[in-house]
Structures are given as C-alpha cells and as structure tokens.
Amino acid sequence: VDTEHIVYDLSGEYSELVLTMVNAAENAKGGKNRVSVYADGVCIYQSEWITNDSRPVEQTLDVSSVKKLRIECDTDSYAHCYCLVQGLLYR
C-alpha cells in the first residue's frame, strides 16, 4: 500500500474544508484508493475505497478549530489517487 499526503497549517483560521475524491483514469486494471483527513493528528474522515466505477466522492468537513490538517491518499496497488481540495473557507 502506497500513501501520499499533504499538510496544511490552518492555524485555526478556517471553518470548512470541501474535498472531491476520484480514482485516476489510468487505474483501469482495478486499482482503488481512499482518502483520510486528519485534524491535529485525529482522523476526522476516511472515504470508502474508490474505484473507476465509483462516482466522485464529495465531502465537506468542519475544520473551525483545526491548526494542522493532513490529507492522506492510500492506494491498494500502484494506482494513482486524486483528491481535489475545492475550498478552505476562511472565517
């Protein structure tokens, strides 16, 4: 299992995170992925496994008091994972 991640320093200044998660088009051989979101080290969201047959998964999360946000993408193979941060709403 491969994992990629990105960390945002929010400093408690944002109220909402909007994500869209999709499986990459080149993962036609059955690769799947999932996205986990950690707020100050605590998992606040984990998607189901996403495949090419899955519709894009959209999720809105409350991050109003979060200082450090970490978004991880896990794959079950050599699949590619895409998670689009559509917006961080400033308070």
PDB file of N, CA, C and O in Angstrom:
ATOM      1  N   VAL A   1       0.855  -1.181   0.000  1.00  0.00           N
ATOM      2  CA  VAL A   1       0.000   0.000   0.000  1.00  0.00           C
ATOM      3  C   VAL A   1       0.890   1.228   0.000  1.00  0.00           C
ATOM      4  O   VAL A   1       1.795   1.355   0.824  1.00  0.00           O
ATOM      5  N   ASP A   2       0.631   2.105  -0.906  1.00  0.00           N
ATOM      6  CA  ASP A   2       1.379   3.339  -1.020  1.00  0.00           C
ATOM      7  C   ASP A   2       0.543   4.474  -0.452  1.00  0.00           C
ATOM      8  O   ASP A   2      -0.679   4.484  -0.599  1.00  0.00           O
ATOM      9  N   THR A   3       1.199   5.434   0.199  1.00  0.00           N
ATOM     10  CA  THR A   3       0.484   6.568   0.791  1.00  0.00           C
ATOM     11  C   THR A   3       1.155   7.859   0.388  1.00  0.00           C
ATOM     12  O   THR A   3       2.378   7.982   0.458  1.00  0.00           O
ATOM     13  N   GLU A   4       0.365   8.812  -0.029  1.00  0.00           N
ATOM     14  CA  GLU A   4       0.847  10.159  -0.291  1.00  0.00           C
ATOM     15  C   GLU A   4       0.040  11.092   0.588  1.00  0.00           C
ATOM     16  O   GLU A   4      -1.106  10.798   0.929  1.00  0.00           O
ATOM     17  N   HIS A   5       0.637  12.223   0.958  1.00  0.00           N
ATOM     18  CA  HIS A   5      -0.088  13.144   1.830  1.00  0.00           C
ATOM     19  C   HIS A   5       0.326  14.583   1.585  1.00  0.00           C
ATOM     20  O   HIS A   5       1.347  14.864   0.958  1.00  0.00           O
ATOM     21  N   ILE A   6      -0.493  15.480   2.099  1.00  0.00           N
ATOM     22  CA  ILE A   6      -0.194  16.904   2.105  1.00  0.00           C
ATOM     23  C   ILE A   6      -0.641  17.448   3.455  1.00  0.00           C
ATOM     24  O   ILE A   6      -1.641  17.000   4.017  1.00  0.00           O
ATOM     25  N   VAL A   7       0.108  18.416   3.967  1.00  0.00           N
ATOM     26  CA  VAL A   7      -0.203  19.008   5.269  1.00  0.00           C
ATOM     27  C   VAL A   7      -0.455  20.503   5.078  1.00  0.00           C
ATOM     28  O   VAL A   7       0.307  21.193   4.401  1.00  0.00           O
ATOM     29  N   TYR A   8      -1.527  20.985   5.681  1.00  0.00           N
ATOM     30  CA  TYR A   8      -1.859  22.408   5.660  1.00  0.00           C
ATOM     31  C   TYR A   8      -1.769  22.945   7.086  1.00  0.00           C
ATOM     32  O   TYR A   8      -2.272  22.317   8.017  1.00  0.00           O
ATOM     33  N   ASP A   9      -1.142  24.083   7.257  1.00  0.00           N
ATOM     34  CA  ASP A   9      -1.120  24.779   8.538  1.00  0.00           C
ATOM     35  C   ASP A   9      -2.264  25.783   8.525  1.00  0.00           C
ATOM     36  O   ASP A   9      -2.159  26.848   7.915  1.00  0.00           O
ATOM     37  N   LEU A  10      -3.358  25.440   9.200  1.00  0.00           N
ATOM     38  CA  LEU A  10      -4.557  26.283   9.170  1.00  0.00           C
ATOM     39  C   LEU A  10      -4.579  27.322  10.282  1.00  0.00           C
ATOM     40  O   LEU A  10      -5.258  28.342  10.167  1.00  0.00           O
ATOM     41  N   SER A  11      -3.848  27.072  11.348  1.00  0.00           N
ATOM     42  CA  SER A  11      -3.772  27.999  12.493  1.00  0.00           C
ATOM     43  C   SER A  11      -5.141  28.358  13.052  1.00  0.00           C
ATOM     44  O   SER A  11      -5.304  29.428  13.638  1.00  0.00           O
ATOM     45  N   GLY A  12      -6.127  27.482  12.880  1.00  0.00           N
ATOM     46  CA  GLY A  12      -7.457  27.732  13.421  1.00  0.00           C
ATOM     47  C   GLY A  12      -8.205  28.865  12.747  1.00  0.00           C
ATOM     48  O   GLY A  12      -9.180  29.377  13.298  1.00  0.00           O
ATOM     49  N   GLU A  13      -7.756  29.273  11.539  1.00  0.00           N
ATOM     50  CA  GLU A  13      -8.349  30.429  10.860  1.00  0.00           C
ATOM     51  C   GLU A  13      -9.373  30.062   9.787  1.00  0.00           C
ATOM     52  O   GLU A  13      -9.923  30.947   9.132  1.00  0.00           O
ATOM     53  N   TYR A  14      -9.634  28.768   9.601  1.00  0.00           N
ATOM     54  CA  TYR A  14     -10.565  28.333   8.564  1.00  0.00           C
ATOM     55  C   TYR A  14     -11.729  27.586   9.188  1.00  0.00           C
ATOM     56  O   TYR A  14     -11.596  26.998  10.261  1.00  0.00           O
ATOM     57  N   SER A  15     -12.862  27.612   8.518  1.00  0.00           N
ATOM     58  CA  SER A  15     -14.052  26.998   9.096  1.00  0.00           C
ATOM     59  C   SER A  15     -14.483  25.712   8.396  1.00  0.00           C
ATOM     60  O   SER A  15     -15.068  24.839   9.037  1.00  0.00           O
ATOM     61  N   GLU A  16     -14.209  25.571   7.101  1.00  0.00           N
ATOM     62  CA  GLU A  16     -14.744  24.439   6.353  1.00  0.00           C
ATOM     63  C   GLU A  16     -13.762  23.993   5.271  1.00  0.00           C
ATOM     64  O   GLU A  16     -13.083  24.814   4.653  1.00  0.00           O
ATOM     65  N   LEU A  17     -13.701  22.687   5.055  1.00  0.00           N
ATOM     66  CA  LEU A  17     -12.885  22.093   4.004  1.00  0.00           C
ATOM     67  C   LEU A  17     -13.811  21.357   3.052  1.00  0.00           C
ATOM     68  O   LEU A  17     -14.642  20.562   3.492  1.00  0.00           O
ATOM     69  N   VAL A  18     -13.682  21.609   1.755  1.00  0.00           N
ATOM     70  CA  VAL A  18     -14.501  20.943   0.745  1.00  0.00           C
ATOM     71  C   VAL A  18     -13.568  20.124  -0.141  1.00  0.00           C
ATOM     72  O   VAL A  18     -12.650  20.667  -0.755  1.00  0.00           O
ATOM     73  N   LEU A  19     -13.811  18.796  -0.206  1.00  0.00           N
ATOM     74  CA  LEU A  19     -12.977  17.868  -0.967  1.00  0.00           C
ATOM     75  C   LEU A  19     -13.790  17.160  -2.041  1.00  0.00           C
ATOM     76  O   LEU A  19     -14.988  16.927  -1.878  1.00  0.00           O
ATOM     77  N   THR A  20     -13.120  16.818  -3.145  1.00  0.00           N
ATOM     78  CA  THR A  20     -13.674  15.908  -4.138  1.00  0.00           C
ATOM     79  C   THR A  20     -12.621  14.842  -4.387  1.00  0.00           C
ATOM     80  O   THR A  20     -11.464  15.165  -4.658  1.00  0.00           O
ATOM     81  N   MET A  21     -13.007  13.571  -4.299  1.00  0.00           N
ATOM     82  CA  MET A  21     -12.073  12.463  -4.468  1.00  0.00           C
ATOM     83  C   MET A  21     -12.492  11.616  -5.654  1.00  0.00           C
ATOM     84  O   MET A  21     -13.661  11.254  -5.790  1.00  0.00           O
ATOM     85  N   VAL A  22     -11.523  11.298  -6.519  1.00  0.00           N
ATOM     86  CA  VAL A  22     -11.783  10.468  -7.696  1.00  0.00           C
ATOM     87  C   VAL A  22     -10.638   9.490  -7.890  1.00  0.00           C
ATOM     88  O   VAL A  22      -9.527   9.718  -7.411  1.00  0.00           O
ATOM     89  N   ASN A  23     -10.914   8.402  -8.592  1.00  0.00           N
ATOM     90  CA  ASN A  23      -9.880   7.453  -8.980  1.00  0.00           C
ATOM     91  C   ASN A  23      -9.326   7.911 -10.327  1.00  0.00           C
ATOM     92  O   ASN A  23     -10.083   8.383 -11.175  1.00  0.00           O
ATOM     93  N   ALA A  24      -8.035   7.779 -10.531  1.00  0.00           N
ATOM     94  CA  ALA A  24      -7.408   8.217 -11.779  1.00  0.00           C
ATOM     95  C   ALA A  24      -7.866   7.353 -12.953  1.00  0.00           C
ATOM     96  O   ALA A  24      -8.080   6.151 -12.797  1.00  0.00           O
ATOM     97  N   ALA A  25      -8.014   7.963 -14.116  1.00  0.00           N
ATOM     98  CA  ALA A  25      -8.497   7.252 -15.309  1.00  0.00           C
ATOM     99  C   ALA A  25      -7.587   6.093 -15.702  1.00  0.00           C
ATOM    100  O   ALA A  25      -8.058   5.095 -16.247  1.00  0.00           O
ATOM    101  N   GLU A  26      -6.289   6.216 -15.431  1.00  0.00           N
ATOM    102  CA  GLU A  26      -5.366   5.154 -15.831  1.00  0.00           C
ATOM    103  C   GLU A  26      -5.398   3.947 -14.895  1.00  0.00           C
ATOM    104  O   GLU A  26      -4.648   2.994 -15.106  1.00  0.00           O
ATOM    105  N   ASN A  27      -6.248   3.964 -13.866  1.00  0.00           N
ATOM    106  CA  ASN A  27      -6.344   2.841 -12.937  1.00  0.00           C
ATOM    107  C   ASN A  27      -7.356   1.804 -13.409  1.00  0.00           C
ATOM    108  O   ASN A  27      -8.058   1.209 -12.592  1.00  0.00           O
ATOM    109  N   ALA A  28      -7.436   1.582 -14.708  1.00  0.00           N
ATOM    110  CA  ALA A  28      -8.449   0.688 -15.281  1.00  0.00           C
ATOM    111  C   ALA A  28      -8.262  -0.767 -14.876  1.00  0.00           C
ATOM    112  O   ALA A  28      -9.194  -1.556 -15.031  1.00  0.00           O
ATOM    113  N   LYS A  29      -7.126  -1.147 -14.376  1.00  0.00           N
ATOM    114  CA  LYS A  29      -6.862  -2.548 -14.012  1.00  0.00           C
ATOM    115  C   LYS A  29      -7.384  -2.912 -12.622  1.00  0.00           C
ATOM    116  O   LYS A  29      -7.007  -3.950 -12.080  1.00  0.00           O
ATOM    117  N   GLY A  30      -8.231  -2.089 -12.047  1.00  0.00           N
ATOM    118  CA  GLY A  30      -8.829  -2.446 -10.771  1.00  0.00           C
ATOM    119  C   GLY A  30      -8.194  -1.802  -9.557  1.00  0.00           C
ATOM    120  O   GLY A  30      -8.543  -2.146  -8.428  1.00  0.00           O
ATOM    121  N   GLY A  31      -7.278  -0.882  -9.758  1.00  0.00           N
ATOM    122  CA  GLY A  31      -6.696  -0.181  -8.623  1.00  0.00           C
ATOM    123  C   GLY A  31      -7.758   0.635  -7.902  1.00  0.00           C
ATOM    124  O   GLY A  31      -8.713   1.115  -8.514  1.00  0.00           O
ATOM    125  N   LYS A  32      -7.583   0.784  -6.610  1.00  0.00           N
ATOM    126  CA  LYS A  32      -8.540   1.580  -5.850  1.00  0.00           C
ATOM    127  C   LYS A  32      -7.786   2.401  -4.812  1.00  0.00           C
ATOM    128  O   LYS A  32      -6.644   2.101  -4.463  1.00  0.00           O
ATOM    129  N   ASN A  33      -8.450   3.439  -4.333  1.00  0.00           N
ATOM    130  CA  ASN A  33      -7.823   4.315  -3.355  1.00  0.00           C
ATOM    131  C   ASN A  33      -8.850   4.857  -2.379  1.00  0.00           C
ATOM    132  O   ASN A  33     -10.057   4.749  -2.591  1.00  0.00           O
ATOM    133  N   ARG A  34      -8.347   5.437  -1.315  1.00  0.00           N
ATOM    134  CA  ARG A  34      -9.223   6.088  -0.339  1.00  0.00           C
ATOM    135  C   ARG A  34      -8.476   7.276   0.242  1.00  0.00           C
ATOM    136  O   ARG A  34      -7.247   7.344   0.203  1.00  0.00           O
ATOM    137  N   VAL A  35      -9.239   8.199   0.774  1.00  0.00           N
ATOM    138  CA  VAL A  35      -8.679   9.429   1.327  1.00  0.00           C
ATOM    139  C   VAL A  35      -9.030   9.509   2.801  1.00  0.00           C
ATOM    140  O   VAL A  35     -10.162   9.236   3.201  1.00  0.00           O
ATOM    141  N   SER A  36      -8.035   9.890   3.607  1.00  0.00           N
ATOM    142  CA  SER A  36      -8.232  10.108   5.043  1.00  0.00           C
ATOM    143  C   SER A  36      -7.848  11.544   5.360  1.00  0.00           C
ATOM    144  O   SER A  36      -6.887  12.077   4.805  1.00  0.00           O
ATOM    145  N   VAL A  37      -8.606  12.167   6.256  1.00  0.00           N
ATOM    146  CA  VAL A  37      -8.327  13.536   6.670  1.00  0.00           C
ATOM    147  C   VAL A  37      -8.087  13.538   8.169  1.00  0.00           C
ATOM    148  O   VAL A  37      -8.898  13.025   8.940  1.00  0.00           O
ATOM    149  N   TYR A  38      -6.965  14.120   8.573  1.00  0.00           N
ATOM    150  CA  TYR A  38      -6.580  14.205   9.982  1.00  0.00           C
ATOM    151  C   TYR A  38      -6.557  15.658  10.414  1.00  0.00           C
ATOM    152  O   TYR A  38      -5.971  16.508   9.745  1.00  0.00           O
ATOM    153  N   ALA A  39      -7.198  15.935  11.536  1.00  0.00           N
ATOM    154  CA  ALA A  39      -7.218  17.268  12.127  1.00  0.00           C
ATOM    155  C   ALA A  39      -6.437  17.208  13.433  1.00  0.00           C
ATOM    156  O   ALA A  39      -6.861  16.558  14.388  1.00  0.00           O
ATOM    157  N   ASP A  40      -5.302  17.887  13.469  1.00  0.00           N
ATOM    158  CA  ASP A  40      -4.432  17.889  14.648  1.00  0.00           C
ATOM    159  C   ASP A  40      -4.129  16.462  15.113  1.00  0.00           C
ATOM    160  O   ASP A  40      -4.127  16.177  16.310  1.00  0.00           O
ATOM    161  N   GLY A  41      -3.873  15.567  14.144  1.00  0.00           N
ATOM    162  CA  GLY A  41      -3.480  14.195  14.446  1.00  0.00           C
ATOM    163  C   GLY A  41      -4.616  13.207  14.635  1.00  0.00           C
ATOM    164  O   GLY A  41      -4.356  12.017  14.815  1.00  0.00           O
ATOM    165  N   VAL A  42      -5.865  13.651  14.602  1.00  0.00           N
ATOM    166  CA  VAL A  42      -7.024  12.778  14.802  1.00  0.00           C
ATOM    167  C   VAL A  42      -7.765  12.619  13.468  1.00  0.00           C
ATOM    168  O   VAL A  42      -8.070  13.604  12.797  1.00  0.00           O
ATOM    169  N   CYS A  43      -8.050  11.366  13.097  1.00  0.00           N
ATOM    170  CA  CYS A  43      -8.772  11.113  11.849  1.00  0.00           C
ATOM    171  C   CYS A  43     -10.222  11.594  11.991  1.00  0.00           C
ATOM    172  O   CYS A  43     -10.964  11.122  12.852  1.00  0.00           O
ATOM    173  N   ILE A  44     -10.609  12.542  11.129  1.00  0.00           N
ATOM    174  CA  ILE A  44     -11.984  13.056  11.174  1.00  0.00           C
ATOM    175  C   ILE A  44     -12.814  12.562   9.987  1.00  0.00           C
ATOM    176  O   ILE A  44     -14.029  12.752   9.950  1.00  0.00           O
ATOM    177  N   TYR A  45     -12.144  11.923   9.014  1.00  0.00           N
ATOM    178  CA  TYR A  45     -12.876  11.386   7.865  1.00  0.00           C
ATOM    179  C   TYR A  45     -12.008  10.362   7.145  1.00  0.00           C
ATOM    180  O   TYR A  45     -10.802  10.558   6.992  1.00  0.00           O
ATOM    181  N   GLN A  46     -12.627   9.267   6.701  1.00  0.00           N
ATOM    182  CA  GLN A  46     -11.970   8.306   5.813  1.00  0.00           C
ATOM    183  C   GLN A  46     -13.015   7.835   4.814  1.00  0.00           C
ATOM    184  O   GLN A  46     -14.080   7.347   5.191  1.00  0.00           O
ATOM    185  N   SER A  47     -12.696   7.990   3.539  1.00  0.00           N
ATOM    186  CA  SER A  47     -13.641   7.581   2.499  1.00  0.00           C
ATOM    187  C   SER A  47     -13.655   6.065   2.365  1.00  0.00           C
ATOM    188  O   SER A  47     -12.768   5.376   2.869  1.00  0.00           O
ATOM    189  N   GLU A  48     -14.669   5.557   1.682  1.00  0.00           N
ATOM    190  CA  GLU A  48     -14.684   4.158   1.273  1.00  0.00           C
ATOM    191  C   GLU A  48     -13.634   4.006   0.177  1.00  0.00           C
ATOM    192  O   GLU A  48     -13.120   5.001  -0.333  1.00  0.00           O
ATOM    193  N   TRP A  49     -13.314   2.767  -0.187  1.00  0.00           N
ATOM    194  CA  TRP A  49     -12.405   2.556  -1.306  1.00  0.00           C
ATOM    195  C   TRP A  49     -13.072   3.060  -2.577  1.00  0.00           C
ATOM    196  O   TRP A  49     -14.233   2.748  -2.843  1.00  0.00           O
ATOM    197  N   ILE A  50     -12.335   3.838  -3.359  1.00  0.00           N
ATOM    198  CA  ILE A  50     -12.846   4.450  -4.577  1.00  0.00           C
ATOM    199  C   ILE A  50     -12.217   3.725  -5.766  1.00  0.00           C
ATOM    200  O   ILE A  50     -11.000   3.553  -5.825  1.00  0.00           O
ATOM    201  N   THR A  51     -13.063   3.300  -6.718  1.00  0.00           N
ATOM    202  CA  THR A  51     -12.585   2.607  -7.917  1.00  0.00           C
ATOM    203  C   THR A  51     -12.979   3.413  -9.146  1.00  0.00           C
ATOM    204  O   THR A  51     -13.593   4.474  -9.036  1.00  0.00           O
ATOM    205  N   ASN A  52     -12.617   2.896 -10.325  1.00  0.00           N
ATOM    206  CA  ASN A  52     -13.021   3.576 -11.560  1.00  0.00           C
ATOM    207  C   ASN A  52     -14.526   3.573 -11.734  1.00  0.00           C
ATOM    208  O   ASN A  52     -15.075   4.443 -12.410  1.00  0.00           O
ATOM    209  N   ASP A  53     -15.206   2.595 -11.128  1.00  0.00           N
ATOM    210  CA  ASP A  53     -16.661   2.527 -11.232  1.00  0.00           C
ATOM    211  C   ASP A  53     -17.360   3.468 -10.254  1.00  0.00           C
ATOM    212  O   ASP A  53     -18.571   3.670 -10.340  1.00  0.00           O
ATOM    213  N   SER A  54     -16.601   4.040  -9.331  1.00  0.00           N
ATOM    214  CA  SER A  54     -17.182   4.940  -8.326  1.00  0.00           C
ATOM    215  C   SER A  54     -17.427   6.318  -8.917  1.00  0.00           C
ATOM    216  O   SER A  54     -16.670   6.800  -9.759  1.00  0.00           O
ATOM    217  N   ARG A  55     -18.479   6.922  -8.466  1.00  0.00           N
ATOM    218  CA  ARG A  55     -18.716   8.324  -8.801  1.00  0.00           C
ATOM    219  C   ARG A  55     -17.793   9.164  -7.938  1.00  0.00           C
ATOM    220  O   ARG A  55     -17.372   8.700  -6.878  1.00  0.00           O
ATOM    221  N   PRO A  56     -17.459  10.388  -8.350  1.00  0.00           N
ATOM    222  CA  PRO A  56     -16.650  11.250  -7.486  1.00  0.00           C
ATOM    223  C   PRO A  56     -17.313  11.395  -6.115  1.00  0.00           C
ATOM    224  O   PRO A  56     -18.529  11.549  -6.005  1.00  0.00           O
ATOM    225  N   VAL A  57     -16.489  11.341  -5.089  1.00  0.00           N
ATOM    226  CA  VAL A  57     -16.979  11.476  -3.716  1.00  0.00           C
ATOM    227  C   VAL A  57     -16.697  12.897  -3.255  1.00  0.00           C
ATOM    228  O   VAL A  57     -15.558  13.360  -3.297  1.00  0.00           O
ATOM    229  N   GLU A  58     -17.738  13.579  -2.816  1.00  0.00           N
ATOM    230  CA  GLU A  58     -17.578  14.933  -2.311  1.00  0.00           C
ATOM    231  C   GLU A  58     -17.842  14.929  -0.819  1.00  0.00           C
ATOM    232  O   GLU A  58     -18.746  14.244  -0.341  1.00  0.00           O
ATOM    233  N   GLN A  59     -17.053  15.693  -0.090  1.00  0.00           N
ATOM    234  CA  GLN A  59     -17.187  15.733   1.359  1.00  0.00           C
ATOM    235  C   GLN A  59     -16.881  17.140   1.847  1.00  0.00           C
ATOM    236  O   GLN A  59     -15.920  17.766   1.401  1.00  0.00           O
ATOM    237  N   THR A  60     -17.705  17.634   2.767  1.00  0.00           N
ATOM    238  CA  THR A  60     -17.470  18.917   3.419  1.00  0.00           C
ATOM    239  C   THR A  60     -17.243  18.646   4.900  1.00  0.00           C
ATOM    240  O   THR A  60     -18.046  17.971   5.544  1.00  0.00           O
ATOM    241  N   LEU A  61     -16.145  19.175   5.438  1.00  0.00           N
ATOM    242  CA  LEU A  61     -15.768  18.918   6.829  1.00  0.00           C
ATOM    243  C   LEU A  61     -15.601  20.217   7.605  1.00  0.00           C
ATOM    244  O   LEU A  61     -15.116  21.216   7.075  1.00  0.00           O
ATOM    245  N   ASP A  62     -16.008  20.185   8.858  1.00  0.00           N
ATOM    246  CA  ASP A  62     -15.811  21.319   9.759  1.00  0.00           C
ATOM    247  C   ASP A  62     -14.367  21.305  10.254  1.00  0.00           C
ATOM    248  O   ASP A  62     -13.937  20.335  10.877  1.00  0.00           O
ATOM    249  N   VAL A  63     -13.628  22.359   9.986  1.00  0.00           N
ATOM    250  CA  VAL A  63     -12.237  22.470  10.436  1.00  0.00           C
ATOM    251  C   VAL A  63     -12.043  23.760  11.233  1.00  0.00           C
ATOM    252  O   VAL A  63     -10.954  24.335  11.241  1.00  0.00           O
ATOM    253  N   SER A  64     -13.103  24.207  11.900  1.00  0.00           N
ATOM    254  CA  SER A  64     -13.101  25.528  12.533  1.00  0.00           C
ATOM    255  C   SER A  64     -12.049  25.734  13.609  1.00  0.00           C
ATOM    256  O   SER A  64     -11.622  26.871  13.810  1.00  0.00           O
ATOM    257  N   SER A  65     -11.615  24.713  14.304  1.00  0.00           N
ATOM    258  CA  SER A  65     -10.604  24.918  15.348  1.00  0.00           C
ATOM    259  C   SER A  65      -9.300  24.173  15.042  1.00  0.00           C
ATOM    260  O   SER A  65      -8.440  24.043  15.913  1.00  0.00           O
ATOM    261  N   VAL A  66      -9.155  23.688  13.813  1.00  0.00           N
ATOM    262  CA  VAL A  66      -8.002  22.876  13.435  1.00  0.00           C
ATOM    263  C   VAL A  66      -6.771  23.752  13.165  1.00  0.00           C
ATOM    264  O   VAL A  66      -6.844  24.771  12.477  1.00  0.00           O
ATOM    265  N   LYS A  67      -5.651  23.321  13.727  1.00  0.00           N
ATOM    266  CA  LYS A  67      -4.399  24.027  13.483  1.00  0.00           C
ATOM    267  C   LYS A  67      -3.588  23.374  12.359  1.00  0.00           C
ATOM    268  O   LYS A  67      -3.045  24.071  11.502  1.00  0.00           O
ATOM    269  N   LYS A  68      -3.506  22.036  12.359  1.00  0.00           N
ATOM    270  CA  LYS A  68      -2.794  21.295  11.306  1.00  0.00           C
ATOM    271  C   LYS A  68      -3.748  20.292  10.672  1.00  0.00           C
ATOM    272  O   LYS A  68      -4.366  19.482  11.363  1.00  0.00           O
ATOM    273  N   LEU A  69      -3.857  20.356   9.366  1.00  0.00           N
ATOM    274  CA  LEU A  69      -4.714  19.463   8.603  1.00  0.00           C
ATOM    275  C   LEU A  69      -3.829  18.600   7.712  1.00  0.00           C
ATOM    276  O   LEU A  69      -2.968  19.117   7.001  1.00  0.00           O
ATOM    277  N   ARG A  70      -4.039  17.287   7.749  1.00  0.00           N
ATOM    278  CA  ARG A  70      -3.270  16.358   6.927  1.00  0.00           C
ATOM    279  C   ARG A  70      -4.257  15.548   6.091  1.00  0.00           C
ATOM    280  O   ARG A  70      -5.200  14.965   6.626  1.00  0.00           O
ATOM    281  N   ILE A  71      -4.038  15.516   4.787  1.00  0.00           N
ATOM    282  CA  ILE A  71      -4.870  14.741   3.878  1.00  0.00           C
ATOM    283  C   ILE A  71      -3.994  13.644   3.295  1.00  0.00           C
ATOM    284  O   ILE A  71      -2.974  13.920   2.664  1.00  0.00           O
ATOM    285  N   GLU A  72      -4.405  12.383   3.512  1.00  0.00           N
ATOM    286  CA  GLU A  72      -3.649  11.223   3.027  1.00  0.00           C
ATOM    287  C   GLU A  72      -4.444  10.487   1.977  1.00  0.00           C
ATOM    288  O   GLU A  72      -5.664  10.354   2.080  1.00  0.00           O
ATOM    289  N   CYS A  73      -3.748  10.011   0.969  1.00  0.00           N
ATOM    290  CA  CYS A  73      -4.352   9.196  -0.072  1.00  0.00           C
ATOM    291  C   CYS A  73      -3.662   7.841  -0.061  1.00  0.00           C
ATOM    292  O   CYS A  73      -2.455   7.762  -0.292  1.00  0.00           O
ATOM    293  N   ASP A  74      -4.406   6.775   0.203  1.00  0.00           N
ATOM    294  CA  ASP A  74      -3.875   5.415   0.242  1.00  0.00           C
ATOM    295  C   ASP A  74      -4.325   4.667  -1.006  1.00  0.00           C
ATOM    296  O   ASP A  74      -5.469   4.798  -1.439  1.00  0.00           O
ATOM    297  N   THR A  75      -3.418   3.881  -1.581  1.00  0.00           N
ATOM    298  CA  THR A  75      -3.771   3.042  -2.716  1.00  0.00           C
ATOM    299  C   THR A  75      -3.523   1.583  -2.358  1.00  0.00           C
ATOM    300  O   THR A  75      -2.660   1.280  -1.533  1.00  0.00           O
ATOM    301  N   ASP A  76      -4.276   0.682  -2.976  1.00  0.00           N
ATOM    302  CA  ASP A  76      -4.102  -0.745  -2.718  1.00  0.00           C
ATOM    303  C   ASP A  76      -3.127  -1.388  -3.700  1.00  0.00           C
ATOM    304  O   ASP A  76      -2.874  -2.590  -3.624  1.00  0.00           O
ATOM    305  N   SER A  77      -2.587  -0.605  -4.611  1.00  0.00           N
ATOM    306  CA  SER A  77      -1.682  -1.129  -5.631  1.00  0.00           C
ATOM    307  C   SER A  77      -0.805   0.025  -6.100  1.00  0.00           C
ATOM    308  O   SER A  77      -0.449   0.901  -5.311  1.00  0.00           O
ATOM    309  N   TYR A  78      -0.464   0.026  -7.360  1.00  0.00           N
ATOM    310  CA  TYR A  78       0.286   1.155  -7.922  1.00  0.00           C
ATOM    311  C   TYR A  78      -0.665   2.148  -8.563  1.00  0.00           C
ATOM    312  O   TYR A  78      -0.303   2.843  -9.513  1.00  0.00           O
ATOM    313  N   ALA A  79      -1.873   2.213  -8.047  1.00  0.00           N
ATOM    314  CA  ALA A  79      -2.886   3.116  -8.564  1.00  0.00           C
ATOM    315  C   ALA A  79      -2.529   4.563  -8.219  1.00  0.00           C
ATOM    316  O   ALA A  79      -1.735   4.828  -7.316  1.00  0.00           O
ATOM    317  N   HIS A  80      -3.131   5.477  -8.953  1.00  0.00           N
ATOM    318  CA  HIS A  80      -2.957   6.898  -8.661  1.00  0.00           C
ATOM    319  C   HIS A  80      -4.207   7.390  -7.959  1.00  0.00           C
ATOM    320  O   HIS A  80      -5.317   6.958  -8.270  1.00  0.00           O
ATOM    321  N   CYS A  81      -4.025   8.284  -7.022  1.00  0.00           N
ATOM    322  CA  CYS A  81      -5.128   8.804  -6.233  1.00  0.00           C
ATOM    323  C   CYS A  81      -5.187  10.308  -6.410  1.00  0.00           C
ATOM    324  O   CYS A  81      -4.157  10.982  -6.364  1.00  0.00           O
ATOM    325  N   TYR A  82      -6.373  10.835  -6.609  1.00  0.00           N
ATOM    326  CA  TYR A  82      -6.538  12.268  -6.722  1.00  0.00           C
ATOM    327  C   TYR A  82      -7.562  12.745  -5.709  1.00  0.00           C
ATOM    328  O   TYR A  82      -8.666  12.207  -5.624  1.00  0.00           O
ATOM    329  N   CYS A  83      -7.196  13.734  -4.962  1.00  0.00           N
ATOM    330  CA  CYS A  83      -8.109  14.380  -4.028  1.00  0.00           C
ATOM    331  C   CYS A  83      -7.985  15.870  -4.280  1.00  0.00           C
ATOM    332  O   CYS A  83      -6.915  16.447  -4.090  1.00  0.00           O
ATOM    333  N   LEU A  84      -9.053  16.486  -4.699  1.00  0.00           N
ATOM    334  CA  LEU A  84      -9.048  17.900  -5.006  1.00  0.00           C
ATOM    335  C   LEU A  84      -9.566  18.680  -3.805  1.00  0.00           C
ATOM    336  O   LEU A  84     -10.684  18.460  -3.341  1.00  0.00           O
ATOM    337  N   VAL A  85      -8.747  19.583  -3.316  1.00  0.00           N
ATOM    338  CA  VAL A  85      -9.212  20.479  -2.260  1.00  0.00           C
ATOM    339  C   VAL A  85      -9.932  21.614  -2.997  1.00  0.00           C
ATOM    340  O   VAL A  85      -9.303  22.493  -3.585  1.00  0.00           O
ATOM    341  N   GLN A  86     -11.254  21.569  -2.949  1.00  0.00           N
ATOM    342  CA  GLN A  86     -12.034  22.564  -3.673  1.00  0.00           C
ATOM    343  C   GLN A  86     -12.079  23.883  -2.935  1.00  0.00           C
ATOM    344  O   GLN A  86     -12.227  24.939  -3.551  1.00  0.00           O
ATOM    345  N   GLY A  87     -11.954  23.833  -1.625  1.00  0.00           N
ATOM    346  CA  GLY A  87     -12.002  25.097  -0.906  1.00  0.00           C
ATOM    347  C   GLY A  87     -11.737  24.958   0.565  1.00  0.00           C
ATOM    348  O   GLY A  87     -12.140  23.989   1.208  1.00  0.00           O
ATOM    349  N   LEU A  88     -11.052  25.945   1.081  1.00  0.00           N
ATOM    350  CA  LEU A  88     -10.897  26.132   2.523  1.00  0.00           C
ATOM    351  C   LEU A  88     -11.558  27.467   2.812  1.00  0.00           C
ATOM    352  O   LEU A  88     -11.093  28.512   2.358  1.00  0.00           O
ATOM    353  N   LEU A  89     -12.636  27.427   3.563  1.00  0.00           N
ATOM    354  CA  LEU A  89     -13.371  28.658   3.833  1.00  0.00           C
ATOM    355  C   LEU A  89     -12.773  29.396   5.019  1.00  0.00           C
ATOM    356  O   LEU A  89     -12.671  28.853   6.119  1.00  0.00           O
ATOM    357  N   TYR A  90     -12.384  30.629   4.784  1.00  0.00           N
ATOM    358  CA  TYR A  90     -11.774  31.458   5.810  1.00  0.00           C
ATOM    359  C   TYR A  90     -12.851  32.023   6.712  1.00  0.00           C
ATOM    360  O   TYR A  90     -13.914  32.434   6.247  1.00  0.00           O
ATOM    361  N   ARG A  91     -12.570  32.042   8.014  1.00  0.00           N
ATOM    362  CA  ARG A  91     -13.559  32.575   8.951  1.00  0.00           C
ATOM    363  C   ARG A  91     -13.658  34.062   8.876  1.00  0.00           C
ATOM    364  O   ARG A  91     -14.448  34.666   9.603  1.00  0.00           O
TER     365      ARG A  91
END
